[in-house]
Amino acid sequence: MGPEPVFAPDVPVEVRRLFERKPELFVPASSPKPKRQTSWSTEPAATFGSLLVWLAVCVGGWILALIIFALTLPTAVAAWAALVLAIVGVVTTGAVGVGSAVENRKQKAVRLQHGKYLLAEDFDEESGRLLARGQRAVKSVLEATVTKRGLLDDVKNELVLPEQLWDIGQVLHEQSVLRARQREVARGMATAELEAVLGPQRRALNRSVDAIKRKVELLEHYADRVRSADAALRAEAALEDGDRYIELLARTEPVGDTSVVQGFADEAASLKNTLSQTIAAARDAGRTLALPD
């Protein structure tokens, strides 16, 4: 499964939601920036024809109304009614004309944000797999119960993780572009001169790939820690039912048998310690993400 779109942290939420409804409006960063589009630029003939039809309807309707006013109203009232109707028609026609010359709001938002989002088409197979791994890790952290309850607030996941994904996405996109460029240049006859140039470039690209892999692995390590903390939190929640089990056993076990009760108490103490440790480990793993390379 390919990666999901990745957005720069400053891209408005409205644009992100727009992708969910109208993904066809979005243009890959590897493609030229979309031009400003209006009805006149995309369908000039159809727009001109629509305006002519609108004008014909307005003029014809005004003339018909003028005749009806003249037959049914006093002369002065008919004149004022005709004038008001003419003003409404002119204003409406002007609004229609301006609307046809104005860029669609959704298309404008996508055009202005071009380059601040990366689509699946912006990545080759290798980069796409790495980005998808990072996105799964980030999603796992953000959807975890310990995150939603604010137990990891000092890590600032809502800010740090999107920035991490965007940084990773930008580098992976550049790696995809350079890999494609290398394949294109290397196509054909291999020469010593060409290899002298491509060799260092390949080594630099491989070092960059290794560095990004380590960043993705850090995200996955953090996600594993958060999942462990989540599991401990669920286990602690399950212990809240302990009193009901103790009451159940009290009705069936011999009087004076406190081993089960003591077992619940010991388990609760152990779990509290485990939960504290797993949350501390998750926080430590999360803090490493925000440290400079």
Solvent accessible surface area in square Angstrom, and as a share of the most:
residue,aa,sasa,rsa
1,M,220,0.98
2,G,50,0.48
3,P,17,0.11
4,E,99,0.44
5,P,33,0.21
6,V,6,0.04
7,F,25,0.11
8,A,6,0.05
9,P,62,0.39
10,D,96,0.50
11,V,5,0.03
12,P,55,0.35
13,V,78,0.45
14,E,118,0.53
15,V,7,0.04
16,R,71,0.26
17,R,140,0.51
18,L,7,0.04
19,F,43,0.18
20,E,138,0.62
21,R,146,0.53
22,K,79,0.33
23,P,63,0.40
24,E,124,0.55
25,L,45,0.22
26,F,12,0.05
27,V,39,0.23
28,P,24,0.15
29,A,27,0.21
30,S,72,0.47
31,S,41,0.26
32,P,119,0.75
33,K,111,0.47
34,P,34,0.22
35,K,169,0.72
36,R,133,0.49
37,Q,74,0.33
38,T,15,0.09
39,S,49,0.32
40,W,90,0.32
41,S,74,0.48
42,T,74,0.43
43,E,107,0.48
44,P,72,0.45
45,A,84,0.65
46,A,58,0.45
47,T,13,0.08
48,F,110,0.46
49,G,30,0.29
50,S,71,0.46
51,L,30,0.15
52,L,92,0.46
53,V,97,0.56
54,W,81,0.28
55,L,78,0.39
56,A,67,0.52
57,V,95,0.55
58,C,34,0.20
59,V,84,0.48
60,G,39,0.38
61,G,36,0.35
62,W,84,0.30
63,I,86,0.43
64,L,107,0.53
65,A,17,0.13
66,L,65,0.32
67,I,90,0.46
68,I,86,0.43
69,F,45,0.19
70,A,70,0.54
71,L,144,0.72
72,T,96,0.56
73,L,65,0.32
74,P,88,0.55
75,T,122,0.71
76,A,67,0.52
77,V,76,0.44
78,A,9,0.07
79,A,61,0.47
80,W,167,0.59
81,A,27,0.21
82,A,8,0.06
83,L,89,0.44
84,V,85,0.49
85,L,64,0.32
86,A,32,0.25
87,I,94,0.48
88,V,83,0.47
89,G,20,0.20
90,V,108,0.62
91,V,98,0.56
92,T,49,0.28
93,T,30,0.17
94,G,38,0.37
95,A,64,0.50
96,V,58,0.34
97,G,25,0.24
98,V,96,0.55
99,G,47,0.45
100,S,13,0.08
101,A,48,0.37
102,V,81,0.47
103,E,13,0.06
104,N,78,0.40
105,R,187,0.68
106,K,63,0.27
107,Q,65,0.29
108,K,92,0.39
109,A,30,0.23
110,V,3,0.01
111,R,40,0.15
112,L,94,0.47
113,Q,29,0.13
114,H,30,0.14
115,G,37,0.36
116,K,81,0.34
117,Y,0,0.00
118,L,5,0.03
119,L,9,0.05
120,A,47,0.36
121,E,122,0.55
122,D,5,0.03
123,F,19,0.08
124,D,36,0.19
125,E,132,0.59
126,E,58,0.26
127,S,0,0.00
128,G,7,0.06
129,R,135,0.49
130,L,7,0.04
131,L,0,0.00
132,A,8,0.06
133,R,76,0.28
134,G,0,0.00
135,Q,21,0.09
136,R,140,0.51
137,A,6,0.04
138,V,8,0.05
139,K,112,0.47
140,S,29,0.19
141,V,1,0.01
142,L,49,0.24
143,E,98,0.44
144,A,6,0.05
145,T,49,0.28
146,V,0,0.00
147,T,19,0.11
148,K,150,0.63
149,R,151,0.55
150,G,26,0.25
151,L,53,0.27
152,L,3,0.01
153,D,99,0.51
154,D,70,0.37
155,V,9,0.05
156,K,119,0.51
157,N,7,0.04
158,E,119,0.53
159,L,115,0.57
160,V,20,0.12
161,L,0,0.00
162,P,39,0.25
163,E,85,0.38
164,Q,34,0.15
165,L,21,0.11
166,W,25,0.09
167,D,68,0.35
168,I,1,0.00
169,G,0,0.00
170,Q,84,0.37
171,V,56,0.32
172,L,0,0.00
173,H,30,0.13
174,E,89,0.40
175,Q,4,0.02
176,S,10,0.06
177,V,67,0.39
178,L,77,0.38
179,R,33,0.12
180,A,46,0.36
181,R,133,0.49
182,Q,24,0.11
183,R,133,0.49
184,E,96,0.43
185,V,51,0.29
186,A,37,0.29
187,R,179,0.65
188,G,65,0.63
189,M,167,0.75
190,A,89,0.69
191,T,58,0.34
192,A,82,0.64
193,E,127,0.57
194,L,41,0.21
195,E,91,0.41
196,A,69,0.54
197,V,86,0.49
198,L,5,0.03
199,G,9,0.08
200,P,65,0.41
201,Q,87,0.39
202,R,86,0.32
203,R,150,0.55
204,A,62,0.48
205,L,14,0.07
206,N,87,0.45
207,R,186,0.68
208,S,38,0.25
209,V,10,0.06
210,D,69,0.36
211,A,37,0.29
212,I,6,0.03
213,K,76,0.32
214,R,143,0.52
215,K,54,0.23
216,V,0,0.00
217,E,90,0.40
218,L,75,0.37
219,L,2,0.01
220,E,48,0.22
221,H,83,0.37
222,Y,0,0.00
223,A,1,0.01
224,D,70,0.36
225,R,99,0.36
226,V,0,0.00
227,R,114,0.42
228,S,54,0.35
229,A,0,0.00
230,D,14,0.07
231,A,48,0.37
232,A,7,0.06
233,L,12,0.06
234,R,145,0.53
235,A,39,0.31
236,E,44,0.20
237,A,48,0.37
238,A,66,0.51
239,L,39,0.20
240,E,137,0.62
241,D,63,0.33
242,G,6,0.06
243,D,108,0.56
244,R,179,0.65
245,Y,119,0.45
246,I,42,0.21
247,E,95,0.42
248,L,103,0.51
249,L,53,0.26
250,A,75,0.58
251,R,183,0.67
252,T,101,0.59
253,E,70,0.31
254,P,98,0.62
255,V,159,0.91
256,G,66,0.63
257,D,65,0.34
258,T,92,0.53
259,S,75,0.48
260,V,54,0.31
261,V,65,0.38
262,Q,102,0.45
263,G,37,0.35
264,F,57,0.24
265,A,54,0.42
266,D,78,0.41
267,E,88,0.39
268,A,32,0.25
269,A,65,0.50
270,S,61,0.39
271,L,21,0.10
272,K,119,0.51
273,N,83,0.43
274,T,54,0.31
275,L,18,0.09
276,S,70,0.45
277,Q,109,0.48
278,T,26,0.15
279,I,17,0.09
280,A,48,0.37
281,A,26,0.20
282,A,0,0.00
283,R,78,0.29
284,D,81,0.42
285,A,9,0.07
286,G,0,0.00
287,R,110,0.40
288,T,57,0.33
289,L,8,0.04
290,A,65,0.50
291,L,112,0.56
292,P,124,0.78
293,D,159,0.83
